[in-house]
Amino acid sequence: MTVTSLRTTTGATPIALFDLDHTLLPMDSDYEWGVFTTALGWNDPAEFTRRNDHYYQQYKAGTLDIHDYVRFATAAICRQGESISIATHDLFMSSVVQKALKNQALALVRSHQQAGDLVAIVTATNEFVTRPIAQAFGVPDLIAINLQRDPVSGWYNGQIDGTPSFREGKVARVTDWLRAQGLAWGDVEATFYSDSINDLPLLEKVQHPVATNPDAPLRALAQERGWRILELF
């Protein structure tokens, strides 16, 4: 899969933004992390599964309270502490995530990098879960939900730090990222790949929205608006 840089045709700086779960990965990394750690005995299986499924349905419906969800999703790592959590995530990467890294997704990311585009992963999953996954894709620029650290322990406390990269927050966080590069929206030619109707604010912000493995609401909207639809998986 090859991508031609937009810089030669528009004079703007080309950027490629990627959602992660169900876009570059054929799974929800946060959901699977919860399943993985529950199997290790970190959570009560019945209660965790019930709540995890409930939040996932809310996410798909566009009704998720992201602060409430992040407190739930990070409770186990807050209890386990830093060293155990990091070691367990290494095991999660080797036993779950590596099997979900598809050649076509890796090739898509590489094609934008090779074309000279600025590339970032923009996800509503927290930084603890997603940082190693972004590294596996070879993408150093990760815009994820940042987590607060306790001033005494130095480890996460279950709260969100700053603006969550969720729904409208993705636009705000990408704006901040561009500013850090010395750029504004008017300076770039932006492509955004996403599967979810939750990402509509950022899809509407870029010049080139790509509905990637789209959910039913996004597929319908993309067809209505004539957006590109990419079946990556």
KAVEN-V952364 format. One record per residue. N is the residue number from 1. PHI is phi as a letter, one per 20 degrees, with the letter a starting at -180 (999 if undefined). OMEGA is omega in degrees with one decimal (NA if undefined). Layout:
# KAVEN-V952364
n | phi | omega
N | PHI | OMEGA
N | PHI | OMEGA
This chain:
# KAVEN-V952364
n | phi | omega
1 | 999 | -178.1
2 | c | 178.8
3 | c | 176.8
4 | e | -179.5
5 | f | 179.8
6 | e | -173.9
7 | f | -175.6
8 | f | -176.1
9 | d | -175.8
10 | d | -175.1
11 | n | 178.8
12 | e | 176.5
13 | f | -179.4
14 | f | 174.2
15 | c | 177.5
16 | c | -178.5
17 | d | -177.3
18 | c | 161.7
19 | f | -175.4
20 | d | -171.4
21 | f | -177.5
22 | m | 174.2
23 | d | 172.7
24 | e | 177.0
25 | d | 177.1
26 | e | -179.4
27 | a | 172.6
28 | d | -172.7
29 | f | -180.0
30 | f | 178.1
31 | f | -178.8
32 | f | 174.6
33 | f | 177.4
34 | f | 177.3
35 | f | -177.4
36 | f | -176.9
37 | f | 175.3
38 | f | 177.3
39 | f | 177.7
40 | e | 178.3
41 | n | -179.1
42 | f | -176.5
43 | c | 170.4
44 | f | -170.6
45 | g | -175.6
46 | f | -177.3
47 | f | -179.3
48 | f | -179.8
49 | f | 178.9
50 | f | -177.3
51 | f | 179.1
52 | f | 178.3
53 | f | 179.2
54 | f | 179.7
55 | f | -179.7
56 | f | 176.5
57 | f | 176.5
58 | f | 179.1
59 | g | -178.5
60 | f | -179.6
61 | e | -179.7
62 | m | -176.6
63 | d | -173.1
64 | f | 168.6
65 | e | -170.5
66 | f | 179.7
67 | f | 177.7
68 | f | -178.5
69 | f | -177.7
70 | f | 175.0
71 | g | 178.2
72 | f | -172.1
73 | f | -177.3
74 | d | -177.8
75 | g | -176.8
76 | f | -179.9
77 | f | 175.4
78 | f | 179.0
79 | f | -173.6
80 | f | -178.7
81 | n | -169.0
82 | f | -171.1
83 | f | 179.8
84 | f | -178.1
85 | f | -178.9
86 | f | 179.1
87 | f | 179.5
88 | f | 177.3
89 | f | 175.2
90 | g | 178.0
91 | f | 176.6
92 | f | 179.3
93 | f | -174.8
94 | f | -173.7
95 | e | -176.8
96 | c | -170.5
97 | f | -177.0
98 | g | 178.7
99 | f | -177.7
100 | e | 177.8
101 | e | -175.1
102 | e | -177.4
103 | g | -177.1
104 | f | 176.7
105 | f | 177.0
106 | f | -179.4
107 | f | 179.3
108 | f | 178.1
109 | f | -178.8
110 | f | -177.6
111 | f | 176.9
112 | f | 178.5
113 | f | -178.6
114 | f | 176.6
115 | f | 178.4
116 | n | 179.9
117 | f | 165.8
118 | f | -173.2
119 | c | 174.8
120 | b | 168.4
121 | e | -177.0
122 | c | -171.1
123 | c | 175.6
124 | e | 174.0
125 | e | -172.2
126 | f | -174.3
127 | f | -179.0
128 | f | -179.4
129 | f | -166.1
130 | e | -177.4
131 | g | 178.3
132 | f | 178.7
133 | f | 176.0
134 | f | 177.7
135 | f | 178.5
136 | f | 175.6
137 | e | -178.6
138 | m | -178.0
139 | d | -179.5
140 | f | -177.8
141 | e | 179.0
142 | d | 172.5
143 | d | -176.6
144 | c | 175.3
145 | f | 178.3
146 | e | -175.6
147 | d | 176.0
148 | f | 175.2
149 | d | 177.1
150 | f | -176.6
151 | f | -179.6
152 | e | -176.0
153 | e | -176.3
154 | m | -178.8
155 | d | -174.7
156 | f | -178.4
157 | d | 176.2
158 | n | -179.8
159 | d | 177.7
160 | e | 176.8
161 | d | 177.9
162 | n | -177.5
163 | f | 177.4
164 | f | 179.2
165 | e | -175.1
166 | b | -179.1
167 | l | -178.3
168 | f | 179.5
169 | f | 176.8
170 | f | 178.3
171 | f | -179.9
172 | f | -177.6
173 | f | 175.7
174 | f | 176.2
175 | g | 177.9
176 | f | 179.6
177 | f | 177.6
178 | f | -179.7
179 | g | 178.6
180 | f | 176.3
181 | e | -176.0
182 | m | -175.7
183 | c | 170.6
184 | c | -178.1
185 | g | 179.8
186 | f | -178.7
187 | e | -169.6
188 | c | 168.6
189 | d | -165.9
190 | d | 172.1
191 | d | 177.9
192 | c | 177.8
193 | d | 177.8
194 | b | 177.5
195 | e | -161.3
196 | d | 174.3
197 | f | 174.8
198 | f | -178.0
199 | e | -178.5
200 | g | 179.8
201 | g | -179.8
202 | f | 176.0
203 | f | 179.5
204 | f | -177.6
205 | e | -173.8
206 | e | 177.2
207 | f | -173.3
208 | c | 175.2
209 | f | 178.7
210 | c | 176.6
211 | f | -169.9
212 | d | -172.8
213 | l | -164.2
214 | f | 169.9
215 | f | -172.2
216 | g | 179.0
217 | f | -179.8
218 | f | 178.0
219 | g | -179.9
220 | f | -179.8
221 | f | 179.5
222 | f | 178.0
223 | f | 179.9
224 | f | -174.8
225 | e | 179.6
226 | m | 175.7
227 | f | 175.0
228 | f | 175.1
229 | d | -178.3
230 | d | 175.0
231 | e | -174.6
232 | f | 180.0
233 | d | NA
